[in-house]
Amino acid sequence: MKIVRFSFAGKKRFGVLSGETIQAIRGTPFNKIDLADEFYKMEEVKILAPVLPSKVVALGLNYLTHAREFNLTIPRVPLFFLKPSTSVIGPGDKIVYPNSSHRVDYEAELAVVIGRTAHYVSKVDAMNYVMGYTCLNDVTARDHQKEDGQWTRAKGFDTFCPIGPHIETDLNPDDLLVESYLNQQLKQSSRTSDLIFKIPELISFISHVMTLLPGDIIATGTSSGVGPMKPGDTIEIRIEKIGSLINTVVAH
C-alpha cells in the first residue's frame, strides 16, 4: 500500500495511492486506516511530505563505505542525531542553500516511518512498530559540520530534510537499492543489506533513549559518494520498490 499526504482546495489529507488515483483517508493512517468514498487524480492535488514527524532521528556512519570515505572510526553503537521537524519538505519542494554555507551535500537514505508509539521496544518486536518506508535526503552543510564538531546546525536548516514521495507499507527493507542522482548523473549506489546496524536494532536502541511517536522518522544512514550541490541543481533520491524523490536547490 502506498500512503500519500496531499493538499486539495486548501485542505491537507492522507490517502492511499493506486496508479494515478488517490482514495482519501478519514483522519490519519496510524493505527487503523479508514478509507473515505472520495477520490482524487494526481494532477488535481499537490503531493506533500508523507508525514509531519515530531522528530527525525538520523543515523551517522551506518555504512562502512561512508565511514571510510571520511576516515572515521566505525561506531560500536548506533550514532544518531536529530533533524528538526522544520527541516522537512516534500517532493518538488525547494532546498534552500543557506548564505552561511559554502558546501551543501546530498545524502540518499532509506527512511523508516514509525506507525505507533515505541518505548523500550525489543529487537524482536521492533518491526511491529513500523508503518512503512520512504525516501529521504539528509541534506548537510558540510563546512558547518566540520566547524562545529557536532551536527545540529549542519543538518538542521529549514528545507534540509526532503522526504517522500509516499510511504510504502508492503516492503521488505533488508536489501533495497538506494541511489542518488545529481542532475541525472548517478552519484551514490548502495544496498540496505550493507547497513552496519539493521532496522530492528536501530528502533530498539533509539526507543530506549527516547519515545518514538507515530509519524516519526528514522533515517538509516547514507553510503559513500556524497557530494556538493549548488543552486540550480536537481537532486533525486531513488529507492528500489519505493520510488523517486526529486528536489531542486535554490539560493537563499
C-alpha positions in Angstrom: 0.0 0.0 0.0 1.2 3.5 -0.9 0.2 6.2 1.6 0.4 9.8 0.5 -0.3 13.1 2.1 -1.7 15.8 -0.2 -3.3 19.1 -0.4 -6.6 19.8 -2.3 -8.6 23.1 -2.2 -6.5 24.3 0.8 -7.1 21.1 2.8 -4.4 18.6 3.8 -5.4 15.0 3.8 -3.9 11.5 3.8 -4.8 9.0 1.1 -4.0 5.7 -0.5 -2.4 5.9 -3.9 -3.4 3.3 -6.6 -2.0 4.1 -10.0 -2.8 7.8 -10.6 -5.8 7.9 -8.2 -5.8 8.7 -4.5 -8.6 7.5 -2.2 -8.8 9.8 0.8 -8.4 8.5 4.4 -10.5 9.7 7.2 -8.2 11.2 9.8 -4.7 9.8 9.9 -3.3 6.4 8.7 -1.9 5.5 12.1 -3.5 2.5 13.9 -6.4 1.7 11.5 -6.9 3.1 8.0 -10.4 4.3 7.4 -11.0 4.9 3.7 -13.5 7.6 2.6 -15.6 7.4 -0.5 -13.6 10.3 -2.0 -11.2 10.0 -5.0 -8.7 12.4 -6.5 -6.4 12.4 -9.5 -2.7 13.0 -9.0 -2.8 16.0 -11.3 -5.5 17.6 -9.2 -3.5 17.7 -6.0 -0.2 18.8 -4.5 1.8 15.9 -3.0 3.2 16.8 0.4 5.8 15.3 2.7 4.1 12.0 3.6 4.2 12.7 7.3 5.0 15.6 9.7 7.2 13.9 12.2 7.7 15.2 15.7 11.4 14.4 15.1 13.7 12.9 12.5 16.2 10.6 14.1 19.1 10.2 11.6 22.0 7.8 11.7 25.6 8.8 11.1 28.2 6.3 9.9 25.8 3.4 9.3 27.5 2.3 6.1 31.1 1.1 6.2 31.8 2.8 2.9 30.7 6.2 4.2 32.8 5.9 7.3 35.8 5.0 5.2 35.1 7.9 2.8 35.7 10.4 5.7 38.3 8.3 7.5 36.1 7.9 10.6 36.1 5.1 13.1 33.2 2.6 12.9 30.9 3.2 15.9 30.4 0.5 18.5 26.7 1.5 19.0 24.4 3.5 16.6 25.5 7.1 16.3 22.4 9.2 15.9 21.4 12.9 15.8 18.1 14.8 15.3 16.9 16.9 12.5 14.1 19.3 13.5 10.5 19.0 12.1 11.0 22.4 10.4 13.7 20.9 8.1 11.1 18.6 6.5 9.9 19.3 3.0 8.1 17.2 0.4 8.6 16.1 -3.2 9.1 19.0 -5.6 9.8 21.5 -2.8 12.9 23.6 -2.9 16.1 23.0 -0.9 17.3 26.4 0.2 21.1 26.9 0.2 21.9 28.9 3.3 24.0 32.1 2.9 26.4 31.0 5.7 27.5 27.7 4.0 29.9 27.1 1.1 29.3 23.4 0.8 25.9 21.7 1.0 25.8 18.0 0.3 23.1 15.4 -0.7 22.8 12.1 1.3 20.5 9.4 0.0 18.8 7.4 2.7 16.1 4.8 3.4 13.6 6.3 5.9 11.6 4.2 8.4 8.2 5.6 9.3 7.1 4.7 12.8 3.4 3.7 13.0 2.7 3.5 16.7 4.3 4.7 20.0 7.6 2.9 20.6 9.1 3.0 24.1 11.7 0.4 25.3 11.0 -1.8 22.4 12.9 -5.1 22.0 14.7 -6.0 18.7 12.4 -9.0 18.4 9.2 -6.8 18.5 10.7 -3.7 16.7 9.3 -4.3 13.2 5.8 -4.3 14.7 6.2 -0.6 15.2 7.0 0.2 11.6 4.3 1.7 9.4 6.4 1.7 6.2 9.3 3.2 4.3 10.1 6.3 2.2 13.0 8.1 0.5 14.9 10.8 2.5 17.7 13.2 1.6 19.8 14.1 4.7 21.0 17.5 3.3 24.1 18.6 5.1 26.1 21.8 5.3 29.4 20.0 5.3 31.6 23.0 6.2 29.4 23.7 9.3 29.7 20.1 10.3 33.4 20.3 10.3 33.5 23.7 12.1 31.1 22.8 14.9 32.2 19.3 15.7 28.6 18.4 16.3 25.9 18.2 13.6 22.8 20.1 14.7 23.5 23.3 12.7 24.8 21.4 9.7 21.8 19.1 9.5 19.1 21.3 10.8 18.5 24.2 8.4 15.0 24.7 7.1 14.4 22.5 4.0 17.3 20.2 4.8 15.1 17.0 5.1 13.2 16.2 1.9 11.1 13.1 2.3 8.7 11.3 0.0 7.0 10.7 -2.4 4.9 8.3 -0.4 5.1 5.6 2.3 5.3 2.1 1.1 3.9 -0.2 3.7 4.3 -3.6 2.0 8.0 -3.9 1.7 11.0 -6.0 3.0 13.7 -3.3 3.7 16.6 -5.7 4.1 18.2 -5.5 0.6 17.0 -2.4 -1.3 19.0 -0.5 -3.8 19.4 3.2 -2.7 20.7 5.7 -5.2 21.2 9.4 -5.7 21.3 11.3 -9.0 22.6 14.9 -9.2 21.4 16.5 -12.4 20.6 12.9 -13.7 24.2 11.7 -13.0 24.5 8.7 -10.7 26.4 9.7 -7.5 25.5 7.1 -4.9 24.6 3.4 -5.2 24.3 1.0 -2.3 22.1 -1.7 -0.8 20.5 -1.6 2.6 22.0 -5.1 3.2 25.2 -3.1 3.8 23.8 -1.3 6.9 26.1 -1.7 9.9 23.1 -1.5 12.3 20.0 -3.1 11.0 16.5 -1.6 11.3 15.3 -3.7 14.3 18.4 -2.8 16.3 18.0 0.9 15.4 14.4 1.0 16.6 15.1 -0.8 19.8 18.2 1.2 20.6 16.6 4.6 19.9 13.4 3.7 21.8 15.5 3.0 24.9 16.7 6.6 24.7 13.6 8.5 23.5 10.0 7.6 22.8 9.2 7.3 19.1 5.8 8.7 18.2 3.5 7.8 15.2 4.9 9.6 12.2 8.4 9.9 13.5 11.2 9.1 11.0 14.4 7.1 11.4 16.9 7.9 8.6 19.0 4.8 8.4 22.3 6.4 7.1 24.0 7.1 3.8 26.7 5.3 1.7 29.8 6.6 0.1 29.5 9.1 -2.8 28.1 12.1 -1.0 28.9 15.4 -2.6 28.1 19.0 -3.0 25.1 20.7 -4.6 24.7 24.2 -5.8 21.7 26.5 -6.6 20.1 25.4 -9.8 20.9 21.7 -9.3 18.3 18.9 -9.2 18.8 16.1 -6.8 16.9 12.8 -7.0 16.8 10.0 -4.4 15.7 6.6 -5.8 14.9 3.6 -3.7 14.0 0.2 -5.2 10.3 -0.7 -4.8 9.5 2.8 -3.3 10.1 5.4 -6.0 11.8 8.7 -6.6 12.1 11.9 -4.5 13.1 14.9 -6.6 14.0 18.4 -5.3 15.8 21.4 -6.7 18.3 23.7 -5.0 17.8 27.4 -4.8 19.8 30.3 -3.4 18.6 31.8 -0.1 
